[in-house]
């Protein structure tokens, strides 16, 4: 696939699995030849993204390729990629379960398989503002908050995930939304609840989400696309 095809496919998978919010939210892919970042164009829902609705930008958000509009929050993507050479793709969405869970202030615990990707230690969080990440300074602050982690909760806003490639970043966003949703469901009962301890969580992380498992899961997700 071309980078634009990867972004378009990833956006449609995100839309089908709890990460769609009208025309907001976006996925990026580092240009493999060092020519900036491929990003979903603004003004479209994730389920509407095709290759002609993906643009290529530089670190300042200047349009290098394509004729779509650039999302205001492009610095989330470009600033993380600037300090993380291991990151090839970034997701930002307004997944409702992630927003709701962040508001509880609870640690994100592995009540199921998915939570093991984010604990231990507790998931990274960005609390400086719930407003839009609209400039490079805020983007750099988000990049500092996620550090070397795979995911971040933007309090009062949404989520960010980072991975070496589009499939990993997209599936991490899907797993994060599900982990938040599951814990919200059990916490709503008002009773104590069970979760994996650190040893079990780390073991499950390695077994459940090994590269071969993620590859097979990604193939399944893309097969289900209309």
N, C-alpha and C positions, 0 to 999 in steps of 0.2 A: 504493500500500500504506500501511496505518497503520504507525506505529513498531513496534507489537507484531508485526505480520505480517512486517516487515523482519527483526526479530530472530529470529523463528521460522524463516524461510527461511534466513537466514544460518547459524543453528546446524545445520540439517540439511545444508547444503552442507559446513560444516566437518567434520561427522561422516563424510561420505562421502569425505573427502580428507585422511586422516592426522592429524586433530586431535581425535579422540575419545579419552576416557579414562574409561570407566565413567560416573559421574555428575558428574565434575569438569571444570572448564574453563567458560568463559562468554564471551558476546558482549553488548555494550551498544550503545545508540543514544541520542545526545543528544535530549532532547525538543525538537521544532522550535518549541514555543511557550515555551520557557524554563522548563518545569516539571520539572526534574530529569533523570533518566536512566532509560531503559528497559533492563532487564537480564533475562537468562535467570534463571528461578527455580531455586533449589537443589533437589537431590534427584532430578533427572532427567538422563538422558543427552541429549547434544545432538540425537541422532536422534529423541528423543521430544518435542521442543519444538513446541508449538502456541501459538496466541495466548493461550490461557488459562493458559499456563505461562510468561508473561512479566510482570514486575512493574515498577512505576515507583517510584524512590526519590529521596531528596534526597541532598545531599553527606554527611550524617551516616549514611546507610544507613536512614533512617526510611522505612517503607513508605507510599507515597502512593496507590498504586493496585494492585489485584490482591490475591490471597489466598495467594500462594506464599511460601516462605521465601527470605530474602535471602542470597546467597553471602557467606561470611565475607570473601572477598577483593574485595568491592565497591570498596575504596579504589583499587585499580589503575585502575578506570574513572573514578571521580569525580574523583580528584586529577589525572589526566592532562587530563581535560576542563576542569578548573578553570583550568589554566594554558595550555591550548592551544585558543584559540577557533576554530582551523582544523580541529580534530578533531571529527568527528560520530559516530565509531564506534570502538570498541576491542575487540580480541580478546585473551583470555588462554587459552592451551591448554597441555597437557602433551605436545605432539607429541614422540614418542620420538626421532626423528632430531635434533631441536633440542636436547634434553637431552643426548643422547650427544655431539653435535658440540661443544657448549659445554664439555664435560668435557675435550676434547682441548687446548683453549687455542689452537687454530690460528686464523689469520685466515680469515674466510669469503670465499673467492675465487670469481670467476665462471667456474667450469668449464663452465657452460652459460648459457642465457639468464637463468634465474631469479636467479642470483647477482649479476647487474648491478643489481638493485634495491637491493642492500645494500652494494656495494663499487664504487668508492671513496667515502668512507673505509671502514674496517672497521666492521662492525655494532656498534651500541651494546650495552653489557653491564652487567648489574647483578650484583655479586659480594658485596655487603655481607652477605647471608644467602641461604640456600637454603630457608629456612622460609617459611611462609605470610605473605602481605602482608595482615596482619590489622587494621591501624589506619591512621589518616590520616597519621601520621608516616612509616610505611613506604611508603604510597602516594605521598606527596610525594617520597620518595627515589627511587622508581621513575620518577616523572614527571621528576625532575631528570636521571636517568640517560638516559632516552630523548631528552630535550631536544627538538629540532625534527625528529628523525628519524622514519622510518616504522616502525621495528621495534627490538626489544630482545631479547637473550637473557638470561633469568633463570637464572644458573648454578645447577645442581643442582635445577632446578625446571621451567622451560618457556620459553615465548615470550610476547611481547606485541607486537601490531601496532596501529597507529593510522592512520586515514584519514579523509577528509572525509565518507565515507558507508559504509554497511554493505558494499556490494559491494567497495569498495577495501580496507577493512580485512580482510575475509574472504579475498579473493584474495591479499593480501600474506602472510597466515598460511600459505596453501596453498603459495605460491611459496617462502616461507622454509623450510618443512618439506622441500620438494623439493630446494632448494639445499643444505641440510645433509645430506640423504640422499645426494645425488650425490657430494659431496666426501668423505663417509665411505667411500663405495664405492671411489673412486680412491685415497684415502689408504691404505686397507687393503692395497693391492697392494705397498706399501713402496718404490715407485719415485717419481721426480720426475713431476710431471704439469703439463699445460698449462692455461692460463687466459687470458682476455682481459686485455690491458693497459688502462690507465686510459682512453685515448682510445676504444678499441673498446667498453669497458664502458659509458661514458657515451653513446656513439652508440646502442648497442643498447638501453639503458634508454629512450631517447626514442622509438626506433622500435618496439620490441616491446611497450611498455606505455603507449602513447599512450591518451588517453581512449576513442577509438573502439574500439581493440583490447580494452581492459578491458571495455567495455560489451558487445561481442560475446561475449567469453569468459564473462562473467557470465550472459548469456542462455543460453549452452550449459550451464553448470553447473546452472542452475535447471530447464532442460528435462529434465535427467537425473534429477531428484528423483522418487522414487516417488509 
